[in-house]
Amino acid sequence: MSSSGEGGAADSEETTAQAETSGETSCGCAKTALVLLTDTLGQGDLDLGRKLMLGFLRTTLDTSPRPWRLVLLNHGVRLAAVDEVAVDVLNLLVEAGVEVMACGTCLEHLGLTDRLRAGRVTNMFEIVETLNEAAKVISIG
């Protein structure tokens, strides 16, 4: 690499590729995978649990670093399909560069395949690859 910056885009692409294979994002941040297994936080009062989950998602949007990928499994997929407020926050996370991934098997089982409104459908192979590639995995639910 020259000091005059002649490499330009090629150098940038190489640096990004190296970071992505080393457990870091292109910004040099450790890759964190956030896994949500349900659409509520905690047990007991479901209304309180939904409020807490929405607060958690909003806080995730407002803090740094944000997760590299947010994986929705089991009833967590409901956040991207039926909860309007959560859908809005998840779409803002996508706009901010977070990959939101919803389990296709879970969507199908819950009859929500055609209702996904935030993120994209994924499969177990990609979910396992995400968990293996992440420097840190945070699982909630």
Secondary structure by P-SEA (a helix, b strand, c coil): cccccccaaaaaaaaaaaaaaaccccccccbbbbbbcccccccccaaaaaaaaaaaaaaaaaccccccbbbbcccccccccccaaaaaaaaaaaaabbbbbbcaaaaaaaccccccccbbbbcaaaaaaaaaaccbbbbcc
